[in-house]
Amino acid sequence: MRSPREQKGEPKKMGLIFFPAFDWAITPTHPEREERLLYTRDQIFEEGLMDLPEVEEYKPRLAEHKDVARVHFCIPSVEALVTEAHLIAAGSTLVLADAYMKGDITNAFALVRPPGHHSMRVAHGNRGFCNVNNEAIMVEYIRKKYGIRRVAIIDTDVHHGDGTQEIFYHDPDVLFISFHQDGRTLYPGSGFVDEQGGPKAIGRTINIPLPPETPDEGIHYVLEELVLPILKEFRPQLVVNSAGQDNHYTDPLANMRFSAQGYARLNEMLAPDIAVLEGGYAIETALPYVNCGIILAMAGLDYSNVLEPDYHPGRFSMSRTMEANITGTVEYLQGIWEAREKLTAKAVERAGPFFRRRKDIFYDTDGIRERQTESVKMCPDKGCPGYMTIDTDAARGYGHSDSGFGVFVPLFACKSCREEGREEYEAHKTDSRYNYIFFQDKNRDDYRLYSTRMHNERVY
């Protein structure tokens, strides 16, 4: 199926869902709490944005457990890991995805919480304020239901989108680009230029760490000189903006210098098909202005009067050192993108029959420490991405741990890899070293969870 991005037609409205989850919070005083979007709601309705003829408001719905299981190995289960608020936030993106793919709207903005871009394929709990990954759930829903293949996800949150990166790290058909405050200075401590994708997907992960205090000028330079040219060459059928707003100069959790005008201009330049809210914790001084700017930009309307009371053009500027840093990063990544095919061939040759990597993952919100071993078959069929197994063990406090073994068979895997993946799953159902055995086959839309203690299987 051709996506609306590949079709020409009459101008339509932008789609918008506002779900503030006023009944969900990590704790009453946590930055990710009920009133995070309170002032945004007031601003949107006071300005009458929902009544604009260019804006079509949609009502949210709950995502199904299968939508979550299509992306995540949830331990101990999908049902135990998500709340109704998580299902509504994810489901809201699916409502807008359907409206966009059917051609009812030009683009869409899911102004929802809880966020999701720190949630990885294996999910033991909440990390970085995230339980499940809204964008990944939406992307895999669209790919399955509408048959599109090439997707680009541009993460503009101040924190590296490590969860989204990890989910699509080995997928050559998903381009993930993240620009964020340098991980040496901010959670989650990742997102460096040498994180470039798995052996068969080198260059499909592009990380652009930026110096603290980078203003509008620096981020727009990255977009114009690196991101947009790569998008033009990649030719995605869908562009998703993981729209974090914590690059703002008043955000209490970061150190960047982006403005509401800068965000609106970024959105206008990027022209995403669907944007999904992620972080942003300046409840009064940033979110109302940034969200209004994004809505107006996506609706094709004038946003020049959206200004913070204390902001004036030229308030922030780049030093020569900062400019040299950003320019050097862009030039290096341009070289990686141009050499991606050669780099991929070398990486596959080095990997041998299987590519393996070990990871230590910390869930800062829930205090969980996970050790994980990932193994990806380097299938000799060049068109096959292989299949993946994940061995995971996570400790909660003292003495309690949960272990699991997951098998993931991606879209477009060859018949041999699909069969081997299923055999791995069946063989591990009798392996008492693990509490849970998971299976994902994207080609058959088949997702399973087997409990080795209870000896029962859940089919989603």
URKABEL-V933008 format. One line per field, one symbol per residue. ss: DSSP state (H for helix, E for strand, - for the rest). A space follows every 10 residues. Layout:
ss = ???
//
This chain:
ss = ---HHH---- --EEEEEEE- ---------- ---HHHHHHH HHHHHH--HH H---EEE--- ----HHHHH- --EE---HHH H--HHHHHHH HHHHHHHHHH H---EEEEEE EE-------- -EE---E--E ---HHHHHHH HHHHHH---- EEEEE----- -HHHHHHH-- ---EEEEEEE E--------- --------HH H---EEEEEE ----EHHHHH HHHHHHHHHH HHHH---EEE EEE----E-- ------EE-H HHHHHHHHHH ---EEEE--- ------HHHH HHHHHHHH-- ---------- ---------H HHHHHHHHHH HHHHHHHH-H HHHHHHHHHH H--EEEEEEE EEE----EEE EEEEEEE--- ------EEEE EEEEEE---E EEEEEEEEE- ----HHHHHH HHHHHHHH-- -----EEEEE E----EEEEE E----EEEE-
//
